[in-house]
Amino acid sequence: MLEPGMSPADEQCVDSLLAAVVADPETPRRVQTFYDPARPSWLVRSDPFVMHYAFDPQADEVTFLNLFRRR
């Protein structure tokens, strides 16, 4: 469980979002952040969540940085 009291529907939404990012980290749905220009990171949304992640195409590695939930 990611968060106490998280509903099964929310857990499924987060699981689906994680799977989608891993399957296609360069999705056209992503929006670039500008926190650190030396290490680009991205935001992708699946309501009510926004996931912040970095992708290293040379290593083919996704790093999940944050998960935000709209209240």
Rosetta constraint file for C-alpha pairs under 8 A:
AtomPair CA 1 CA 6 HARMONIC 7.34 0.50
AtomPair CA 1 CA 11 HARMONIC 7.49 0.50
AtomPair CA 2 CA 6 HARMONIC 7.30 0.50
AtomPair CA 2 CA 11 HARMONIC 7.68 0.50
AtomPair CA 6 CA 10 HARMONIC 6.27 0.50
AtomPair CA 6 CA 11 HARMONIC 6.71 0.50
AtomPair CA 7 CA 11 HARMONIC 6.30 0.50
AtomPair CA 8 CA 12 HARMONIC 6.16 0.50
AtomPair CA 9 CA 13 HARMONIC 6.21 0.50
AtomPair CA 10 CA 14 HARMONIC 6.23 0.50
AtomPair CA 11 CA 15 HARMONIC 6.10 0.50
AtomPair CA 12 CA 16 HARMONIC 6.03 0.50
AtomPair CA 13 CA 17 HARMONIC 6.14 0.50
AtomPair CA 13 CA 46 HARMONIC 7.30 0.50
AtomPair CA 14 CA 18 HARMONIC 6.09 0.50
AtomPair CA 14 CA 49 HARMONIC 7.38 0.50
AtomPair CA 15 CA 19 HARMONIC 6.18 0.50
AtomPair CA 16 CA 20 HARMONIC 6.07 0.50
AtomPair CA 17 CA 21 HARMONIC 6.21 0.50
AtomPair CA 17 CA 46 HARMONIC 6.63 0.50
AtomPair CA 17 CA 51 HARMONIC 7.97 0.50
AtomPair CA 18 CA 22 HARMONIC 6.23 0.50
AtomPair CA 19 CA 23 HARMONIC 6.04 0.50
AtomPair CA 20 CA 24 HARMONIC 6.08 0.50
AtomPair CA 20 CA 25 HARMONIC 7.65 0.50
AtomPair CA 21 CA 25 HARMONIC 4.69 0.50
AtomPair CA 21 CA 26 HARMONIC 7.92 0.50
AtomPair CA 21 CA 27 HARMONIC 7.55 0.50
AtomPair CA 22 CA 62 HARMONIC 6.75 0.50
AtomPair CA 25 CA 55 HARMONIC 6.63 0.50
AtomPair CA 25 CA 62 HARMONIC 7.18 0.50
AtomPair CA 26 CA 30 HARMONIC 7.19 0.50
AtomPair CA 29 CA 44 HARMONIC 6.30 0.50
AtomPair CA 29 CA 45 HARMONIC 7.87 0.50
AtomPair CA 30 CA 42 HARMONIC 6.02 0.50
AtomPair CA 30 CA 43 HARMONIC 5.46 0.50
AtomPair CA 30 CA 44 HARMONIC 4.67 0.50
AtomPair CA 30 CA 45 HARMONIC 7.75 0.50
AtomPair CA 31 CA 42 HARMONIC 5.44 0.50
AtomPair CA 31 CA 43 HARMONIC 5.13 0.50
AtomPair CA 31 CA 44 HARMONIC 6.44 0.50
AtomPair CA 32 CA 40 HARMONIC 7.18 0.50
AtomPair CA 32 CA 41 HARMONIC 6.00 0.50
AtomPair CA 32 CA 42 HARMONIC 4.44 0.50
AtomPair CA 32 CA 43 HARMONIC 6.32 0.50
AtomPair CA 33 CA 40 HARMONIC 6.92 0.50
AtomPair CA 33 CA 41 HARMONIC 5.53 0.50
AtomPair CA 33 CA 42 HARMONIC 5.36 0.50
AtomPair CA 33 CA 43 HARMONIC 6.80 0.50
AtomPair CA 34 CA 40 HARMONIC 6.89 0.50
AtomPair CA 34 CA 41 HARMONIC 7.27 0.50
AtomPair CA 35 CA 40 HARMONIC 7.66 0.50
AtomPair CA 35 CA 41 HARMONIC 7.57 0.50
AtomPair CA 36 CA 40 HARMONIC 6.21 0.50
AtomPair CA 36 CA 41 HARMONIC 7.74 0.50
AtomPair CA 39 CA 54 HARMONIC 7.56 0.50
AtomPair CA 40 CA 54 HARMONIC 6.38 0.50
AtomPair CA 40 CA 55 HARMONIC 7.68 0.50
AtomPair CA 41 CA 52 HARMONIC 6.98 0.50
AtomPair CA 41 CA 53 HARMONIC 5.55 0.50
AtomPair CA 41 CA 54 HARMONIC 4.29 0.50
AtomPair CA 41 CA 55 HARMONIC 6.87 0.50
AtomPair CA 42 CA 52 HARMONIC 5.61 0.50
AtomPair CA 42 CA 53 HARMONIC 5.37 0.50
AtomPair CA 42 CA 54 HARMONIC 6.10 0.50
AtomPair CA 43 CA 50 HARMONIC 6.47 0.50
AtomPair CA 43 CA 51 HARMONIC 5.50 0.50
AtomPair CA 43 CA 52 HARMONIC 4.61 0.50
AtomPair CA 43 CA 53 HARMONIC 6.54 0.50
AtomPair CA 44 CA 50 HARMONIC 5.65 0.50
AtomPair CA 44 CA 51 HARMONIC 5.41 0.50
AtomPair CA 44 CA 52 HARMONIC 6.81 0.50
AtomPair CA 45 CA 49 HARMONIC 5.82 0.50
AtomPair CA 45 CA 50 HARMONIC 4.33 0.50
AtomPair CA 45 CA 51 HARMONIC 6.33 0.50
AtomPair CA 46 CA 50 HARMONIC 6.29 0.50
AtomPair CA 47 CA 70 HARMONIC 7.70 0.50
AtomPair CA 48 CA 69 HARMONIC 5.64 0.50
AtomPair CA 48 CA 70 HARMONIC 5.24 0.50
AtomPair CA 48 CA 71 HARMONIC 7.74 0.50
AtomPair CA 49 CA 67 HARMONIC 6.88 0.50
AtomPair CA 49 CA 68 HARMONIC 5.56 0.50
AtomPair CA 49 CA 69 HARMONIC 4.53 0.50
AtomPair CA 49 CA 70 HARMONIC 6.26 0.50
AtomPair CA 50 CA 67 HARMONIC 5.91 0.50
AtomPair CA 50 CA 68 HARMONIC 5.05 0.50
AtomPair CA 50 CA 69 HARMONIC 6.38 0.50
AtomPair CA 50 CA 70 HARMONIC 7.99 0.50
AtomPair CA 51 CA 64 HARMONIC 7.59 0.50
AtomPair CA 51 CA 65 HARMONIC 7.74 0.50
AtomPair CA 51 CA 66 HARMONIC 5.94 0.50
AtomPair CA 51 CA 67 HARMONIC 4.64 0.50
AtomPair CA 51 CA 68 HARMONIC 6.28 0.50
AtomPair CA 52 CA 64 HARMONIC 6.33 0.50
AtomPair CA 52 CA 65 HARMONIC 5.39 0.50
AtomPair CA 52 CA 66 HARMONIC 4.96 0.50
AtomPair CA 52 CA 67 HARMONIC 6.20 0.50
AtomPair CA 53 CA 62 HARMONIC 6.89 0.50
AtomPair CA 53 CA 63 HARMONIC 5.54 0.50
AtomPair CA 53 CA 64 HARMONIC 4.38 0.50
AtomPair CA 53 CA 65 HARMONIC 5.03 0.50
AtomPair CA 53 CA 66 HARMONIC 6.94 0.50
AtomPair CA 54 CA 62 HARMONIC 5.80 0.50
AtomPair CA 54 CA 63 HARMONIC 5.12 0.50
AtomPair CA 54 CA 64 HARMONIC 6.51 0.50
AtomPair CA 54 CA 65 HARMONIC 7.18 0.50
AtomPair CA 55 CA 60 HARMONIC 7.27 0.50
AtomPair CA 55 CA 61 HARMONIC 5.76 0.50
AtomPair CA 55 CA 62 HARMONIC 4.57 0.50
AtomPair CA 55 CA 63 HARMONIC 6.34 0.50
AtomPair CA 56 CA 60 HARMONIC 5.65 0.50
AtomPair CA 56 CA 61 HARMONIC 5.23 0.50
AtomPair CA 56 CA 62 HARMONIC 6.52 0.50
AtomPair CA 57 CA 61 HARMONIC 6.65 0.50
